[in-house]
Structure formats: structure tokens, C-alpha cells
Amino acid sequence: MHINNNHYRTFTASSEFFQGFKVDINITEIETLDDIIKIFVKELKKVLEMNNFEMLLDKFKYGNSWHIHTHTLEEILTSDRNDILYICNHC
């Protein structure tokens, strides 16, 4: 199966504790900004759990109001593969 990288966008955490964490998300599988956030948060939690980052898991559980305020869904869907897209939890 051939994976079309043009369908993926990289979302990067803008966060006090998770700054720089990145997830590639297939934009053909999303319908809302909330879909993106759910995938991103699920991946972050999985990485923290897999690596037993207990202190970061505590920060994750109690400071988790993730949002996208730099781009609309339409802007994300029409963005370039190399555009920087942030998911924020520190506003």
C-alpha cells in the first residue's frame, strides 16, 4: 500500500511541558479541528505511558485544554505539507 505523504500534516505542541512534541496526522481522515486534537492528545498520552513518564502524565491529566487557534480547518486542509501547525494548551 502506497502512503501519500501529501495527505499528512505535522502538528506540534505549543506547551510548557510538551513543547516540540509532534504528530503526523492524515488530513483525509478528519472532519473537525476537534478530530485533530483528539488524535494528537491520544498519541501524546500513548508516548507518555509507553515511556513511563509519570510526572509528565500528571501534567498531561491536569492541564489538558488543547486547542488550535492559529489556523481554521479550511486553512489546515489547504496548507502545504511543510507548514508549521501548532496545537496549544497554555493560553
PDB file of N, CA, C and O in Angstrom:
ATOM      1  N   MET A   1       0.844  -1.184   0.000  1.00  0.00           N
ATOM      2  CA  MET A   1       0.000   0.000   0.000  1.00  0.00           C
ATOM      3  C   MET A   1       0.886   1.243   0.000  1.00  0.00           C
ATOM      4  O   MET A   1       1.808   1.354   0.809  1.00  0.00           O
ATOM      5  N   HIS A   2       0.611   2.157  -0.889  1.00  0.00           N
ATOM      6  CA  HIS A   2       1.389   3.382  -1.025  1.00  0.00           C
ATOM      7  C   HIS A   2       0.782   4.471  -0.132  1.00  0.00           C
ATOM      8  O   HIS A   2      -0.416   4.746  -0.188  1.00  0.00           O
ATOM      9  N   ILE A   3       1.635   5.077   0.686  1.00  0.00           N
ATOM     10  CA  ILE A   3       1.179   6.154   1.561  1.00  0.00           C
ATOM     11  C   ILE A   3       1.501   7.484   0.885  1.00  0.00           C
ATOM     12  O   ILE A   3       2.644   7.741   0.509  1.00  0.00           O
ATOM     13  N   ASN A   4       0.491   8.314   0.737  1.00  0.00           N
ATOM     14  CA  ASN A   4       0.668   9.629   0.134  1.00  0.00           C
ATOM     15  C   ASN A   4       0.986  10.630   1.238  1.00  0.00           C
ATOM     16  O   ASN A   4       0.099  11.035   1.989  1.00  0.00           O
ATOM     17  N   ASN A   5       2.247  11.026   1.336  1.00  0.00           N
ATOM     18  CA  ASN A   5       2.667  11.964   2.379  1.00  0.00           C
ATOM     19  C   ASN A   5       2.016  13.333   2.239  1.00  0.00           C
ATOM     20  O   ASN A   5       1.987  14.104   3.198  1.00  0.00           O
ATOM     21  N   ASN A   6       1.497  13.641   1.060  1.00  0.00           N
ATOM     22  CA  ASN A   6       0.830  14.930   0.885  1.00  0.00           C
ATOM     23  C   ASN A   6      -0.453  15.041   1.685  1.00  0.00           C
ATOM     24  O   ASN A   6      -0.970  16.141   1.880  1.00  0.00           O
ATOM     25  N   HIS A   7      -0.967  13.924   2.147  1.00  0.00           N
ATOM     26  CA  HIS A   7      -2.190  13.928   2.943  1.00  0.00           C
ATOM     27  C   HIS A   7      -1.918  14.118   4.426  1.00  0.00           C
ATOM     28  O   HIS A   7      -2.849  14.214   5.225  1.00  0.00           O
ATOM     29  N   TYR A   8      -0.648  14.172   4.793  1.00  0.00           N
ATOM     30  CA  TYR A   8      -0.278  14.301   6.199  1.00  0.00           C
ATOM     31  C   TYR A   8       0.176  15.717   6.517  1.00  0.00           C
ATOM     32  O   TYR A   8       0.828  16.378   5.709  1.00  0.00           O
ATOM     33  N   ARG A   9      -0.186  16.169   7.721  1.00  0.00           N
ATOM     34  CA  ARG A   9       0.309  17.439   8.245  1.00  0.00           C
ATOM     35  C   ARG A   9       0.921  17.142   9.603  1.00  0.00           C
ATOM     36  O   ARG A   9       0.450  16.277  10.342  1.00  0.00           O
ATOM     37  N   THR A  10       1.982  17.877   9.915  1.00  0.00           N
ATOM     38  CA  THR A  10       2.642  17.711  11.198  1.00  0.00           C
ATOM     39  C   THR A  10       2.121  18.758  12.164  1.00  0.00           C
ATOM     40  O   THR A  10       2.188  19.959  11.904  1.00  0.00           O
ATOM     41  N   PHE A  11       1.604  18.281  13.280  1.00  0.00           N
ATOM     42  CA  PHE A  11       1.097  19.147  14.333  1.00  0.00           C
ATOM     43  C   PHE A  11       2.081  19.102  15.491  1.00  0.00           C
ATOM     44  O   PHE A  11       2.487  18.027  15.932  1.00  0.00           O
ATOM     45  N   THR A  12       2.460  20.278  15.980  1.00  0.00           N
ATOM     46  CA  THR A  12       3.478  20.420  17.004  1.00  0.00           C
ATOM     47  C   THR A  12       2.875  21.049  18.249  1.00  0.00           C
ATOM     48  O   THR A  12       2.090  21.993  18.162  1.00  0.00           O
ATOM     49  N   ALA A  13       3.250  20.517  19.413  1.00  0.00           N
ATOM     50  CA  ALA A  13       2.752  21.064  20.675  1.00  0.00           C
ATOM     51  C   ALA A  13       3.375  22.420  20.957  1.00  0.00           C
ATOM     52  O   ALA A  13       4.588  22.599  20.854  1.00  0.00           O
ATOM     53  N   SER A  14       2.532  23.357  21.310  1.00  0.00           N
ATOM     54  CA  SER A  14       2.954  24.625  21.878  1.00  0.00           C
ATOM     55  C   SER A  14       2.488  24.566  23.326  1.00  0.00           C
ATOM     56  O   SER A  14       1.326  24.833  23.633  1.00  0.00           O
ATOM     57  N   SER A  15       3.423  24.206  24.215  1.00  0.00           N
ATOM     58  CA  SER A  15       3.038  23.830  25.567  1.00  0.00           C
ATOM     59  C   SER A  15       4.217  23.976  26.515  1.00  0.00           C
ATOM     60  O   SER A  15       5.365  23.769  26.122  1.00  0.00           O
ATOM     61  N   GLU A  16       3.940  24.327  27.748  1.00  0.00           N
ATOM     62  CA  GLU A  16       5.003  24.466  28.741  1.00  0.00           C
ATOM     63  C   GLU A  16       5.766  23.162  28.945  1.00  0.00           C
ATOM     64  O   GLU A  16       6.993  23.173  29.042  1.00  0.00           O
ATOM     65  N   PHE A  17       5.056  22.044  29.010  1.00  0.00           N
ATOM     66  CA  PHE A  17       5.686  20.760  29.322  1.00  0.00           C
ATOM     67  C   PHE A  17       5.913  19.863  28.113  1.00  0.00           C
ATOM     68  O   PHE A  17       6.768  18.979  28.152  1.00  0.00           O
ATOM     69  N   PHE A  18       5.158  20.078  27.039  1.00  0.00           N
ATOM     70  CA  PHE A  18       5.220  19.170  25.894  1.00  0.00           C
ATOM     71  C   PHE A  18       5.706  19.847  24.622  1.00  0.00           C
ATOM     72  O   PHE A  18       5.519  19.330  23.520  1.00  0.00           O
ATOM     73  N   GLN A  19       6.331  21.009  24.782  1.00  0.00           N
ATOM     74  CA  GLN A  19       6.838  21.785  23.657  1.00  0.00           C
ATOM     75  C   GLN A  19       7.645  20.919  22.692  1.00  0.00           C
ATOM     76  O   GLN A  19       8.566  20.213  23.099  1.00  0.00           O
ATOM     77  N   GLY A  20       7.291  20.982  21.420  1.00  0.00           N
ATOM     78  CA  GLY A  20       8.050  20.273  20.403  1.00  0.00           C
ATOM     79  C   GLY A  20       7.546  18.879  20.074  1.00  0.00           C
ATOM     80  O   GLY A  20       7.967  18.300  19.072  1.00  0.00           O
ATOM     81  N   PHE A  21       6.650  18.318  20.894  1.00  0.00           N
ATOM     82  CA  PHE A  21       6.092  17.003  20.570  1.00  0.00           C
ATOM     83  C   PHE A  21       5.333  17.120  19.254  1.00  0.00           C
ATOM     84  O   PHE A  21       4.552  18.053  19.068  1.00  0.00           O
ATOM     85  N   LYS A  22       5.559  16.177  18.338  1.00  0.00           N
ATOM     86  CA  LYS A  22       4.961  16.264  17.004  1.00  0.00           C
ATOM     87  C   LYS A  22       4.207  14.991  16.649  1.00  0.00           C
ATOM     88  O   LYS A  22       4.596  13.885  17.025  1.00  0.00           O
ATOM     89  N   VAL A  23       3.122  15.180  15.918  1.00  0.00           N
ATOM     90  CA  VAL A  23       2.336  14.060  15.411  1.00  0.00           C
ATOM     91  C   VAL A  23       1.969  14.361  13.963  1.00  0.00           C
ATOM     92  O   VAL A  23       1.475  15.445  13.653  1.00  0.00           O
ATOM     93  N   ASP A  24       2.213  13.394  13.075  1.00  0.00           N
ATOM     94  CA  ASP A  24       1.749  13.488  11.694  1.00  0.00           C
ATOM     95  C   ASP A  24       0.343  12.927  11.624  1.00  0.00           C
ATOM     96  O   ASP A  24       0.092  11.802  12.056  1.00  0.00           O
ATOM     97  N   ILE A  25      -0.575  13.712  11.078  1.00  0.00           N
ATOM     98  CA  ILE A  25      -1.981  13.323  11.008  1.00  0.00           C
ATOM     99  C   ILE A  25      -2.442  13.370   9.554  1.00  0.00           C
ATOM    100  O   ILE A  25      -2.183  14.335   8.835  1.00  0.00           O
ATOM    101  N   ASN A  26      -3.128  12.312   9.139  1.00  0.00           N
ATOM    102  CA  ASN A  26      -3.693  12.232   7.800  1.00  0.00           C
ATOM    103  C   ASN A  26      -4.936  13.111   7.748  1.00  0.00           C
ATOM    104  O   ASN A  26      -5.942  12.803   8.388  1.00  0.00           O
ATOM    105  N   ILE A  27      -4.875  14.189   7.000  1.00  0.00           N
ATOM    106  CA  ILE A  27      -5.984  15.139   6.981  1.00  0.00           C
ATOM    107  C   ILE A  27      -7.195  14.645   6.187  1.00  0.00           C
ATOM    108  O   ILE A  27      -8.258  15.264   6.224  1.00  0.00           O
ATOM    109  N   THR A  28      -7.035  13.540   5.475  1.00  0.00           N
ATOM    110  CA  THR A  28      -8.205  12.982   4.782  1.00  0.00           C
ATOM    111  C   THR A  28      -9.089  12.209   5.756  1.00  0.00           C
ATOM    112  O   THR A  28     -10.194  11.801   5.397  1.00  0.00           O
ATOM    113  N   GLU A  29      -8.617  12.004   6.980  1.00  0.00           N
ATOM    114  CA  GLU A  29      -9.368  11.239   7.984  1.00  0.00           C
ATOM    115  C   GLU A  29      -9.979  12.124   9.070  1.00  0.00           C
ATOM    116  O   GLU A  29     -10.456  11.619  10.086  1.00  0.00           O
ATOM    117  N   ILE A  30      -9.965  13.428   8.862  1.00  0.00           N
ATOM    118  CA  ILE A  30     -10.519  14.335   9.873  1.00  0.00           C
ATOM    119  C   ILE A  30     -11.649  15.162   9.269  1.00  0.00           C
ATOM    120  O   ILE A  30     -11.703  15.402   8.062  1.00  0.00           O
ATOM    121  N   GLU A  31     -12.552  15.590  10.159  1.00  0.00           N
ATOM    122  CA  GLU A  31     -13.660  16.436   9.717  1.00  0.00           C
ATOM    123  C   GLU A  31     -13.745  17.740  10.492  1.00  0.00           C
ATOM    124  O   GLU A  31     -14.381  18.693  10.044  1.00  0.00           O
ATOM    125  N   THR A  32     -13.098  17.784  11.665  1.00  0.00           N
ATOM    126  CA  THR A  32     -13.158  18.966  12.511  1.00  0.00           C
ATOM    127  C   THR A  32     -11.799  19.215  13.163  1.00  0.00           C
ATOM    128  O   THR A  32     -10.933  18.340  13.168  1.00  0.00           O
ATOM    129  N   LEU A  33     -11.627  20.403  13.704  1.00  0.00           N
ATOM    130  CA  LEU A  33     -10.419  20.685  14.485  1.00  0.00           C
ATOM    131  C   LEU A  33     -10.354  19.763  15.699  1.00  0.00           C
ATOM    132  O   LEU A  33      -9.273  19.343  16.113  1.00  0.00           O
ATOM    133  N   ASP A  34     -11.505  19.455  16.258  1.00  0.00           N
ATOM    134  CA  ASP A  34     -11.559  18.565  17.415  1.00  0.00           C
ATOM    135  C   ASP A  34     -11.029  17.166  17.072  1.00  0.00           C
ATOM    136  O   ASP A  34     -10.406  16.520  17.914  1.00  0.00           O
ATOM    137  N   ASP A  35     -11.270  16.702  15.855  1.00  0.00           N
ATOM    138  CA  ASP A  35     -10.722  15.409  15.419  1.00  0.00           C
ATOM    139  C   ASP A  35      -9.197  15.429  15.484  1.00  0.00           C
ATOM    140  O   ASP A  35      -8.576  14.465  15.932  1.00  0.00           O
ATOM    141  N   ILE A  36      -8.602  16.524  15.036  1.00  0.00           N
ATOM    142  CA  ILE A  36      -7.141  16.665  15.063  1.00  0.00           C
ATOM    143  C   ILE A  36      -6.643  16.630  16.499  1.00  0.00           C
ATOM    144  O   ILE A  36      -5.684  15.927  16.817  1.00  0.00           O
ATOM    145  N   ILE A  37      -7.294  17.384  17.355  1.00  0.00           N
ATOM    146  CA  ILE A  37      -6.886  17.455  18.760  1.00  0.00           C
ATOM    147  C   ILE A  37      -6.994  16.088  19.426  1.00  0.00           C
ATOM    148  O   ILE A  37      -6.106  15.697  20.184  1.00  0.00           O
ATOM    149  N   LYS A  38      -8.072  15.361  19.153  1.00  0.00           N
ATOM    150  CA  LYS A  38      -8.252  14.025  19.749  1.00  0.00           C
ATOM    151  C   LYS A  38      -7.122  13.075  19.339  1.00  0.00           C
ATOM    152  O   LYS A  38      -6.593  12.342  20.175  1.00  0.00           O
ATOM    153  N   ILE A  39      -6.757  13.088  18.065  1.00  0.00           N
ATOM    154  CA  ILE A  39      -5.670  12.221  17.582  1.00  0.00           C
ATOM    155  C   ILE A  39      -4.353  12.633  18.240  1.00  0.00           C
ATOM    156  O   ILE A  39      -3.597  11.779  18.704  1.00  0.00           O
ATOM    157  N   PHE A  40      -4.080  13.925  18.279  1.00  0.00           N
ATOM    158  CA  PHE A  40      -2.842  14.446  18.853  1.00  0.00           C
ATOM    159  C   PHE A  40      -2.722  14.062  20.332  1.00  0.00           C
ATOM    160  O   PHE A  40      -1.688  13.554  20.766  1.00  0.00           O
ATOM    161  N   VAL A  41      -3.772  14.307  21.087  1.00  0.00           N
ATOM    162  CA  VAL A  41      -3.764  14.031  22.526  1.00  0.00           C
ATOM    163  C   VAL A  41      -3.637  12.526  22.790  1.00  0.00           C
ATOM    164  O   VAL A  41      -2.933  12.116  23.713  1.00  0.00           O
ATOM    165  N   LYS A  42      -4.307  11.718  21.994  1.00  0.00           N
ATOM    166  CA  LYS A  42      -4.213  10.260  22.142  1.00  0.00           C
ATOM    167  C   LYS A  42      -2.771   9.795  21.922  1.00  0.00           C
ATOM    168  O   LYS A  42      -2.270   8.959  22.674  1.00  0.00           O
ATOM    169  N   GLU A  43      -2.104  10.329  20.899  1.00  0.00           N
ATOM    170  CA  GLU A  43      -0.720   9.953  20.614  1.00  0.00           C
ATOM    171  C   GLU A  43       0.225  10.420  21.716  1.00  0.00           C
ATOM    172  O   GLU A  43       1.130   9.685  22.112  1.00  0.00           O
ATOM    173  N   LEU A  44       0.020  11.628  22.207  1.00  0.00           N
ATOM    174  CA  LEU A  44       0.852  12.137  23.290  1.00  0.00           C
ATOM    175  C   LEU A  44       0.711  11.252  24.530  1.00  0.00           C
ATOM    176  O   LEU A  44       1.708  10.868  25.141  1.00  0.00           O
ATOM    177  N   LYS A  45      -0.506  10.937  24.889  1.00  0.00           N
ATOM    178  CA  LYS A  45      -0.748  10.092  26.063  1.00  0.00           C
ATOM    179  C   LYS A  45      -0.094   8.720  25.877  1.00  0.00           C
ATOM    180  O   LYS A  45       0.505   8.187  26.811  1.00  0.00           O
ATOM    181  N   LYS A  46      -0.206   8.154  24.685  1.00  0.00           N
ATOM    182  CA  LYS A  46       0.378   6.842  24.409  1.00  0.00           C
ATOM    183  C   LYS A  46       1.896   6.868  24.598  1.00  0.00           C
ATOM    184  O   LYS A  46       2.461   5.956  25.202  1.00  0.00           O
ATOM    185  N   VAL A  47       2.556   7.908  24.085  1.00  0.00           N
ATOM    186  CA  VAL A  47       4.011   8.026  24.221  1.00  0.00           C
ATOM    187  C   VAL A  47       4.403   8.188  25.688  1.00  0.00           C
ATOM    188  O   VAL A  47       5.372   7.578  26.141  1.00  0.00           O
ATOM    189  N   LEU A  48       3.670   8.993  26.421  1.00  0.00           N
ATOM    190  CA  LEU A  48       3.971   9.192  27.843  1.00  0.00           C
ATOM    191  C   LEU A  48       3.814   7.890  28.625  1.00  0.00           C
ATOM    192  O   LEU A  48       4.642   7.565  29.475  1.00  0.00           O
ATOM    193  N   GLU A  49       2.752   7.153  28.332  1.00  0.00           N
ATOM    194  CA  GLU A  49       2.515   5.874  29.024  1.00  0.00           C
ATOM    195  C   GLU A  49       3.554   4.825  28.644  1.00  0.00           C
ATOM    196  O   GLU A  49       4.057   4.109  29.509  1.00  0.00           O
ATOM    197  N   MET A  50       3.880   4.730  27.354  1.00  0.00           N
ATOM    198  CA  MET A  50       4.858   3.736  26.889  1.00  0.00           C
ATOM    199  C   MET A  50       6.224   3.944  27.535  1.00  0.00           C
ATOM    200  O   MET A  50       6.959   2.985  27.769  1.00  0.00           O
ATOM    201  N   ASN A  51       6.556   5.181  27.817  1.00  0.00           N
ATOM    202  CA  ASN A  51       7.864   5.506  28.354  1.00  0.00           C
ATOM    203  C   ASN A  51       7.857   5.778  29.860  1.00  0.00           C
ATOM    204  O   ASN A  51       8.854   6.225  30.426  1.00  0.00           O
ATOM    205  N   ASN A  52       6.732   5.505  30.487  1.00  0.00           N
ATOM    206  CA  ASN A  52       6.590   5.655  31.944  1.00  0.00           C
ATOM    207  C   ASN A  52       6.971   7.049  32.444  1.00  0.00           C
ATOM    208  O   ASN A  52       7.626   7.190  33.476  1.00  0.00           O
ATOM    209  N   PHE A  53       6.559   8.061  31.710  1.00  0.00           N
ATOM    210  CA  PHE A  53       6.805   9.434  32.134  1.00  0.00           C
ATOM    211  C   PHE A  53       5.714   9.843  33.130  1.00  0.00           C
ATOM    212  O   PHE A  53       4.790  10.579  32.783  1.00  0.00           O
ATOM    213  N   GLU A  54       5.832   9.361  34.358  1.00  0.00           N
ATOM    214  CA  GLU A  54       4.782   9.524  35.361  1.00  0.00           C
ATOM    215  C   GLU A  54       4.500  10.982  35.705  1.00  0.00           C
ATOM    216  O   GLU A  54       3.342  11.387  35.804  1.00  0.00           O
ATOM    217  N   MET A  55       5.566  11.772  35.888  1.00  0.00           N
ATOM    218  CA  MET A  55       5.374  13.188  36.232  1.00  0.00           C
ATOM    219  C   MET A  55       4.704  13.940  35.070  1.00  0.00           C
ATOM    220  O   MET A  55       3.828  14.779  35.283  1.00  0.00           O
ATOM    221  N   LEU A  56       5.129  13.624  33.846  1.00  0.00           N
ATOM    222  CA  LEU A  56       4.515  14.273  32.692  1.00  0.00           C
ATOM    223  C   LEU A  56       3.081  13.810  32.494  1.00  0.00           C
ATOM    224  O   LEU A  56       2.236  14.583  32.044  1.00  0.00           O
ATOM    225  N   LEU A  57       2.799  12.553  32.826  1.00  0.00           N
ATOM    226  CA  LEU A  57       1.410  12.077  32.756  1.00  0.00           C
ATOM    227  C   LEU A  57       0.521  12.856  33.717  1.00  0.00           C
ATOM    228  O   LEU A  57      -0.625  13.165  33.389  1.00  0.00           O
ATOM    229  N   ASP A  58       1.036  13.176  34.902  1.00  0.00           N
ATOM    230  CA  ASP A  58       0.274  14.008  35.839  1.00  0.00           C
ATOM    231  C   ASP A  58       0.006  15.382  35.251  1.00  0.00           C
ATOM    232  O   ASP A  58      -1.108  15.896  35.346  1.00  0.00           O
ATOM    233  N   LYS A  59       1.025  15.977  34.643  1.00  0.00           N
ATOM    234  CA  LYS A  59       0.842  17.290  33.997  1.00  0.00           C
ATOM    235  C   LYS A  59      -0.153  17.189  32.848  1.00  0.00           C
ATOM    236  O   LYS A  59      -0.968  18.087  32.635  1.00  0.00           O
ATOM    237  N   PHE A  60      -0.077  16.087  32.114  1.00  0.00           N
ATOM    238  CA  PHE A  60      -0.988  15.845  30.996  1.00  0.00           C
ATOM    239  C   PHE A  60      -2.434  15.753  31.478  1.00  0.00           C
ATOM    240  O   PHE A  60      -3.332  16.334  30.869  1.00  0.00           O
ATOM    241  N   LYS A  61      -2.656  15.033  32.557  1.00  0.00           N
ATOM    242  CA  LYS A  61      -4.015  14.804  33.059  1.00  0.00           C
ATOM    243  C   LYS A  61      -4.674  16.068  33.589  1.00  0.00           C
ATOM    244  O   LYS A  61      -5.891  16.225  33.488  1.00  0.00           O
ATOM    245  N   TYR A  62      -3.874  16.972  34.154  1.00  0.00           N
ATOM    246  CA  TYR A  62      -4.461  18.120  34.842  1.00  0.00           C
ATOM    247  C   TYR A  62      -4.230  19.452  34.155  1.00  0.00           C
ATOM    248  O   TYR A  62      -4.470  20.501  34.754  1.00  0.00           O
ATOM    249  N   GLY A  63      -3.779  19.437  32.934  1.00  0.00           N
ATOM    250  CA  GLY A  63      -3.589  20.691  32.212  1.00  0.00           C
ATOM    251  C   GLY A  63      -3.885  20.486  30.747  1.00  0.00           C
ATOM    252  O   GLY A  63      -3.052  20.760  29.882  1.00  0.00           O
ATOM    253  N   ASN A  64      -5.073  20.003  30.481  1.00  0.00           N
ATOM    254  CA  ASN A  64      -5.319  19.435  29.175  1.00  0.00           C
ATOM    255  C   ASN A  64      -6.424  20.148  28.396  1.00  0.00           C
ATOM    256  O   ASN A  64      -7.405  19.521  27.997  1.00  0.00           O
ATOM    257  N   SER A  65      -6.270  21.444  28.181  1.00  0.00           N
ATOM    258  CA  SER A  65      -7.245  22.167  27.361  1.00  0.00           C
ATOM    259  C   SER A  65      -6.606  22.524  26.026  1.00  0.00           C
ATOM    260  O   SER A  65      -6.342  23.691  25.738  1.00  0.00           O
ATOM    261  N   TRP A  66      -6.366  21.500  25.220  1.00  0.00           N
ATOM    262  CA  TRP A  66      -5.689  21.665  23.926  1.00  0.00           C
ATOM    263  C   TRP A  66      -6.608  22.332  22.916  1.00  0.00           C
ATOM    264  O   TRP A  66      -7.815  22.087  22.912  1.00  0.00           O
ATOM    265  N   HIS A  67      -6.042  23.173  22.063  1.00  0.00           N
ATOM    266  CA  HIS A  67      -6.830  23.860  21.037  1.00  0.00           C
ATOM    267  C   HIS A  67      -5.914  24.327  19.903  1.00  0.00           C
ATOM    268  O   HIS A  67      -4.692  24.386  20.039  1.00  0.00           O
ATOM    269  N   ILE A  68      -6.547  24.651  18.797  1.00  0.00           N
ATOM    270  CA  ILE A  68      -5.853  25.209  17.634  1.00  0.00           C
ATOM    271  C   ILE A  68      -6.444  26.590  17.404  1.00  0.00           C
ATOM    272  O   ILE A  68      -7.635  26.722  17.120  1.00  0.00           O
ATOM    273  N   HIS A  69      -5.617  27.613  17.525  1.00  0.00           N
ATOM    274  CA  HIS A  69      -6.145  28.955  17.307  1.00  0.00           C
ATOM    275  C   HIS A  69      -5.398  29.713  16.219  1.00  0.00           C
ATOM    276  O   HIS A  69      -5.693  30.879  15.957  1.00  0.00           O
ATOM    277  N   THR A  70      -4.426  29.052  15.580  1.00  0.00           N
ATOM    278  CA  THR A  70      -3.653  29.726  14.534  1.00  0.00           C
ATOM    279  C   THR A  70      -4.190  29.445  13.135  1.00  0.00           C
ATOM    280  O   THR A  70      -3.884  30.181  12.197  1.00  0.00           O
ATOM    281  N   HIS A  71      -4.990  28.385  12.981  1.00  0.00           N
ATOM    282  CA  HIS A  71      -5.495  28.001  11.661  1.00  0.00           C
ATOM    283  C   HIS A  71      -6.938  27.506  11.773  1.00  0.00           C
ATOM    284  O   HIS A  71      -7.325  26.885  12.763  1.00  0.00           O
ATOM    285  N   THR A  72      -7.705  27.790  10.753  1.00  0.00           N
ATOM    286  CA  THR A  72      -9.032  27.203  10.642  1.00  0.00           C
ATOM    287  C   THR A  72      -8.893  25.813  10.026  1.00  0.00           C
ATOM    288  O   THR A  72      -7.826  25.464   9.519  1.00  0.00           O
ATOM    289  N   LEU A  73      -9.944  25.032  10.064  1.00  0.00           N
ATOM    290  CA  LEU A  73      -9.922  23.719   9.430  1.00  0.00           C
ATOM    291  C   LEU A  73      -9.624  23.858   7.932  1.00  0.00           C
ATOM    292  O   LEU A  73      -8.827  23.097   7.384  1.00  0.00           O
ATOM    293  N   GLU A  74     -10.255  24.815   7.284  1.00  0.00           N
ATOM    294  CA  GLU A  74     -10.030  25.019   5.848  1.00  0.00           C
ATOM    295  C   GLU A  74      -8.560  25.351   5.562  1.00  0.00           C
ATOM    296  O   GLU A  74      -7.986  24.849   4.596  1.00  0.00           O
ATOM    297  N   GLU A  75      -7.964  26.183   6.392  1.00  0.00           N
ATOM    298  CA  GLU A  75      -6.558  26.532   6.205  1.00  0.00           C
ATOM    299  C   GLU A  75      -5.650  25.308   6.378  1.00  0.00           C
ATOM    300  O   GLU A  75      -4.656  25.161   5.668  1.00  0.00           O
ATOM    301  N   ILE A  76      -5.997  24.450   7.309  1.00  0.00           N
ATOM    302  CA  ILE A  76      -5.221  23.221   7.512  1.00  0.00           C
ATOM    303  C   ILE A  76      -5.367  22.301   6.311  1.00  0.00           C
ATOM    304  O   ILE A  76      -4.379  21.749   5.825  1.00  0.00           O
ATOM    305  N   LEU A  77      -6.581  22.134   5.836  1.00  0.00           N
ATOM    306  CA  LEU A  77      -6.834  21.230   4.707  1.00  0.00           C
ATOM    307  C   LEU A  77      -6.160  21.710   3.425  1.00  0.00           C
ATOM    308  O   LEU A  77      -5.818  20.898   2.566  1.00  0.00           O
ATOM    309  N   THR A  78      -5.968  23.005   3.290  1.00  0.00           N
ATOM    310  CA  THR A  78      -5.341  23.540   2.081  1.00  0.00           C
ATOM    311  C   THR A  78      -3.881  23.948   2.310  1.00  0.00           C
ATOM    312  O   THR A  78      -3.250  24.528   1.427  1.00  0.00           O
ATOM    313  N   SER A  79      -3.361  23.650   3.474  1.00  0.00           N
ATOM    314  CA  SER A  79      -1.987  24.029   3.803  1.00  0.00           C
ATOM    315  C   SER A  79      -0.979  23.166   3.052  1.00  0.00           C
ATOM    316  O   SER A  79      -1.313  22.123   2.489  1.00  0.00           O
ATOM    317  N   ASP A  80       0.239  23.629   3.065  1.00  0.00           N
ATOM    318  CA  ASP A  80       1.353  22.898   2.468  1.00  0.00           C
ATOM    319  C   ASP A  80       1.854  21.856   3.460  1.00  0.00           C
ATOM    320  O   ASP A  80       1.754  22.048   4.672  1.00  0.00           O
ATOM    321  N   ARG A  81       2.382  20.775   2.955  1.00  0.00           N
ATOM    322  CA  ARG A  81       2.899  19.689   3.802  1.00  0.00           C
ATOM    323  C   ARG A  81       3.922  20.193   4.813  1.00  0.00           C
ATOM    324  O   ARG A  81       4.025  19.636   5.906  1.00  0.00           O
ATOM    325  N   ASN A  82       4.673  21.222   4.477  1.00  0.00           N
ATOM    326  CA  ASN A  82       5.748  21.718   5.340  1.00  0.00           C
ATOM    327  C   ASN A  82       5.340  22.872   6.251  1.00  0.00           C
ATOM    328  O   ASN A  82       6.174  23.386   6.997  1.00  0.00           O
ATOM    329  N   ASP A  83       4.077  23.290   6.205  1.00  0.00           N
ATOM    330  CA  ASP A  83       3.623  24.367   7.086  1.00  0.00           C
ATOM    331  C   ASP A  83       3.698  23.919   8.542  1.00  0.00           C
ATOM    332  O   ASP A  83       3.515  22.743   8.855  1.00  0.00           O
ATOM    333  N   ILE A  84       3.971  24.877   9.423  1.00  0.00           N
ATOM    334  CA  ILE A  84       4.021  24.586  10.854  1.00  0.00           C
ATOM    335  C   ILE A  84       2.627  24.819  11.436  1.00  0.00           C
ATOM    336  O   ILE A  84       2.070  25.913  11.345  1.00  0.00           O
ATOM    337  N   LEU A  85       2.083  23.763  12.036  1.00  0.00           N
ATOM    338  CA  LEU A  85       0.742  23.814  12.613  1.00  0.00           C
ATOM    339  C   LEU A  85       0.859  23.486  14.101  1.00  0.00           C
ATOM    340  O   LEU A  85       1.354  22.423  14.475  1.00  0.00           O
ATOM    341  N   TYR A  86       0.396  24.415  14.947  1.00  0.00           N
ATOM    342  CA  TYR A  86       0.547  24.236  16.379  1.00  0.00           C
ATOM    343  C   TYR A  86      -0.763  23.852  17.054  1.00  0.00           C
ATOM    344  O   TYR A  86      -1.847  24.305  16.684  1.00  0.00           O
ATOM    345  N   ILE A  87      -0.612  22.998  18.058  1.00  0.00           N
ATOM    346  CA  ILE A  87      -1.704  22.687  18.977  1.00  0.00           C
ATOM    347  C   ILE A  87      -1.236  23.181  20.339  1.00  0.00           C
ATOM    348  O   ILE A  87      -0.170  22.796  20.818  1.00  0.00           O
ATOM    349  N   CYS A  88      -2.032  24.026  20.948  1.00  0.00           N
ATOM    350  CA  CYS A  88      -1.617  24.781  22.124  1.00  0.00           C
ATOM    351  C   CYS A  88      -2.408  24.338  23.360  1.00  0.00           C
ATOM    352  O   CYS A  88      -3.571  23.949  23.256  1.00  0.00           O
ATOM    353  N   ASN A  89      -1.758  24.403  24.537  1.00  0.00           N
ATOM    354  CA  ASN A  89      -2.507  24.182  25.780  1.00  0.00           C
ATOM    355  C   ASN A  89      -2.075  25.129  26.881  1.00  0.00           C
ATOM    356  O   ASN A  89      -2.224  24.814  28.061  1.00  0.00           O
ATOM    357  N   HIS A  90      -1.540  26.292  26.512  1.00  0.00           N
ATOM    358  CA  HIS A  90      -1.065  27.189  27.546  1.00  0.00           C
ATOM    359  C   HIS A  90      -1.652  28.597  27.461  1.00  0.00           C
ATOM    360  O   HIS A  90      -1.103  29.523  28.058  1.00  0.00           O
ATOM    361  N   CYS A  91      -2.723  28.774  26.753  1.00  0.00           N
ATOM    362  CA  CYS A  91      -3.341  30.107  26.657  1.00  0.00           C
ATOM    363  C   CYS A  91      -4.262  30.350  27.827  1.00  0.00           C
ATOM    364  O   CYS A  91      -4.871  31.415  27.922  1.00  0.00           O
TER     365      CYS A  91
END
